[in-house]
Amino acid sequence: MKKRLIAAIAGGTLAALVLSGCTNGTTTPPNAGGPVEGDITIGYIVKRGTDPFASSQVAAAQEAADAAGIELLTADVKQDTSLTISTIQQMIASGVDGIVIVVPDQAIGPQVMQLAADAGIPVLAAFDPISDSAGNAAPFIGLDGVALGKQAGEQLATAIDANSSATPKTAGFVVVSQNSISACTERTDSAQAAFEAAGGLDEATFFDVPHDGTLQTAVTAMSATITQNPGITDWYITSCNDDGVAGALRALESVGVAADHSFGYGMDGSLACTELAKDNGFAGANFVSFFESGTIAFDTMYALLKDGTPMPAQQAVPGPVIDRSNMADFGC
């Protein structure tokens, strides 16, 4: 059995994917959990493992774990909150020393953190911040949502300014939203504010098009918006992820809206290379290296568990602009 300096937990094995973070539970202070005596095991949990967003993180974390010679347990919880909780319980029972997690729903944050706190292990939240029942946030690695949103809003405002015929009767400013996720609302609220500050709402009507983060639900939601607004001929679209933008553009393409009458700007870059290779309305995105973020997340947790290096309260993953003019620079 491996020993921590603050707690002893049983060792074991588990085939799971965990995104690690530092526990800020009600009984354990932030950054508790290291260093560990003996072998180290880290759990990495992602909410939807089929996404490039998740698979790139996991691949990076596994590569870093292999290089460090430690065990990484990984799990895809498939957007299921009950599966998330049971996976955490199994990982704790198997003897993980720390957990990195992308939660499917921030509402389970207090339960996640309490389970980890009770076991005396740290949690690192990735991309979707979580807090305990007292409102104390777990250490977090993710995007600077305000900066990404501002960048997106300014790109959209520049695009609509180039359309001399745009009016609120003919042009739509679309935010494909995911309002249950604070990391998403931070980005899209910032994009809307930047677009409005640049005068964009003088030239376009705002539409909130809710989806669940997947491309297909964005297609369905956007299709309804198109049907309900037949007078809109030019569309300016953003979303907290590229799936929302790509889905909205698919809906427009399905009713014959040409690429030169749509301008889509994503905010994670996960589909940027694929979409920019096409002749469509996907104009660009904030490019986020999820592989790099997986490496940073692993390194942060590993440094805590190996050397006792405290995890920063927040770490931002950079998101430079990617478009057709520079896509080759990003390996597209």
N, C-alpha and C positions, 0 to 999 in steps of 0.2 A: 504494500500500500504506500502511495506517495504521500509526502507531508508538505503542507504549506506552513509558513511561519504563523499564519493566523487561523488556520483550520485544517483538519484532517478529513479527507474524503476518500471513498473507496475508488480503486482503479478499475478499468474494464474497457470494453470496446463498444462502438456504436457506429453504424453506417448512417451518417446524417450530415447536413450542410448547415453551418452556423456562421452568422456574421457577428463578429465579436465586439464587445463594448464593456465599459467599466460600470459596475453596479453602483447605483446611487440609491440603494434601498433604505428602508426605514430603520434598519438595525446596523447597517454597515456604511461608513462614510465614503464619499467619492474616492475612487482610485484604490480602494482596499483590494487586497488579493495577491500581493507579490512581495518579495520574490518567492519562488517555489523551490523547494529542495527536491532533487531528483528529476525524473522525466516530466516533461511538460506536454499537456494535451490541450489544444484549443478547439472550440466548436465554432463553426461558421454557418449561420442560418440565413437563407434568402427566402423572400416571400413568393417569388415566381421564377423557378430555375430555368425555364425555357427562354427567358428574355436574355438578349446579349448583355444587358445591364447586369444581370446576375451571373451568367456563365463566365464573363470576363473577370469579375471579381473573384470568383471561386478558383478559376484557373491560376490567377496571380497569387492568391493566398496559398494554394497547393504548391506552387513553384517555390515560394518563399519558405514554406514549411519543410519541403524536401531539402532545400539548401541548408536550413537550420538543423535538420535531423530530428524534427519533432513530429508528433502525430497531429493531424488535422482531421476532425470529424465534420462532415458536411451534410446538410439537409435542405431539401426544397419543401417548404410547407404549403405550397400550392394555394396561396391566398386564403388559407384556412386557419382561423384563430384558434380553434380547438386543437388542431394538429400542432400548431406552434407551441402551445402550452405543454402538450404531452411530449413533444420533442425536447423541450427544455428540461422537463422532468427526467426524461430518459438520459439525456446528456449529463445532467447532474449526478444521476445514479451511477453512470458509467465512469465518473471521475474526471470530468473536464476541469481545467483550472481557470478558464475564462471563456466568455462567449461574446462573439461579434454577431449582431443581429440586425436584419432589415425586417421590421415588423409588417405584417399585412394590414394591421389596423392599430393606430396609435392608442386607441382606447384600452388595449391590453397592456400598455406600458407599466402601470402600477403592479399588475400581477407578475409580469416578467421580472421586474426589478425586485419584488418581494421574494420570489422563488430564489433568485440568485443571492440576495442578501441573506436569506435564511441558510443558504449553503456556504456563505462566506466567499463567494467568487465574484469577480468583476465582470461588468457588462459594458460593451462599447456599442452604441447605436450608430447605424450607418444609414444615411440619406433620409430617414424618417425619424426625427428626434422623439424620445420618450422621456417621461418623468415618473417619479414614484408618487404615492398617494398624497404626499405633502407638497408636491410640486417641484421637487428637486430634480434637475435634469441629469440624465446620464451623460458621460462624455460622448461627444458626437463628431463624426466625420461625414461631410456631405458637401453640398454646393452652397455657395454664397447666393442665396435665392434672390436677394434684392439686386445684386449686381447683374445676375443673369437676366432677371426680368427687365431691368432698365435697358440692357443691351438689346433685348428682343423688341421692346416697345419702340426704341429709337430706330431700329432697322425697319420696322413696319411703318413708322411715321415718315421716314425717308422715302419708302416705296410709294406710299399714297400721295405724297407731295409731287411725285413724278407723273401722276395721273391727273391731268388738268380737268378732266370731265367728272371727277369723283365728287359726289354729293351724298348727304345722308339718305337720299332716296334711291341711290344706285349703288352705293358702296357699303359693304359690311365689314366691321371689325369683329372678328370671332375669337373668343377665348374658349378653347376646348378644356373645360375645367375638371378638376378632381377635388372638390371642396372639402372632402373628408380628411384630406392629408395636408397638414399645415405646411410641409415643405413645398407642396404644389401651390397652395394659395399664396405663399410668400412670393413665389416667382411670378404667378399670373397677376396678382395685385400690383406688383411692381411694374410689370409690363403695361398694364392698363394705365397706371399713373403716368408712366413715361410717354405713352402714346397720347394721352390727354394733354399733358404739359406741352407737347410739341404741336398742339392744335389738331391732332388727328380726328377727334370727335366732332370737329367742325366740318369734316369731310366724309364721315362715315357714321353709320348706326352700329351701336354695340350689341353683340349677341353673346350670351353665356350659353355654351353648349356642353352640358355635363356628360362625363363618361367615367368608366371605372379604371382608366389607365391603359386599356387595351385598344389596339387598332380597330378591331371589329365594332366595339361599342361606339367608337368615334364615328365610324361610317354610318351606323344606324342613327345616332343623335343628329349628325350633320344633315343627313338626308331629310329628316323631319324639318329642320330649320330652312333648308332650301325650298321645300314644298310650301312652307308657310310664308315665304317671302319671295314671291316670283319677280318682284321689281328689282331685286338686287342682282346686279350683273358683274360686279367686281368684288372679290373677297380677299381680305387680309387676315391671316390666321396665325395664332400661336397657341402653344400648350406647354404644360410643364414638362412633357416628354415628347419625343419625336413621333411616337405612335399616335398621339392625338392629332398632330398636324397631318401626318400621312393618311390617317383615316378620313379626315375632313376632305383632303384633296381627292381621295378615291371616290367619295360621295359626289364631289363636283364633277369629276371625270365621267362618272356614270350617267350624268344628265347632259353631257356634252359641253361643259364649261371648259374653254381652252386654257392652256397654261398661261397665256399672257393676260388672262383675267383673274388669276389667282396668285397670291404671294403667301407662302407658308414659311414660318421661321420656328424651328424647334428649340428646345431648351435642355437637351442632354446629349445630342449628337449620336445616339445609339443607332439610328437609321440613316445618318447623314451620308455616308459613303454610298449606300445603296440607292437612296433617293436622288442624290445629286448626279448620279450616273445616268439618270433618265431625263427625258425631255418632258418635264412636268413643272408644277408650280412650287415645288420645294426649293426655296431660294437659299436657305442656309440654316445654321443652328449654332448654338453654343456647344463647342465640342468638348466633351468630358471623357477623359480616359478612365474607363471603369476598371481596366487592368491596373492602372496606376493606383486607383483608389483602393483596390483589393490589397495591393502590396502595402500601402500606407496603413490600412486597417490592421493587417497582420502584424506589421512591424511595431505598431503602437502597442498592441496587446502583448506581443512577445517581449518587448522592452520592459513592460511592467512586471511580467511574470518571471523573467530571467534576472533582471537587475534592479527591480523596484523603481524604475523610472516612471514618475506619475504621468498619466494620460492627460493631454491638454483638454480643457473643457470643450473646445471647438477647433476643428481643423477644416479648412475649405479646400476643395478640389478645384483647380483652375478650369475655366471654360472659355477659351478663345473662340473667335468667330471662324467658322468654316463655311466656305461657299464654293462655287464652281471655279473661281479664280485661284484658289489656293488649296483645293482638296488634295492635290498630289503631295503637298507638304505633310499631310496627316496620314499618308500611306494608302489613300483611296485609289 
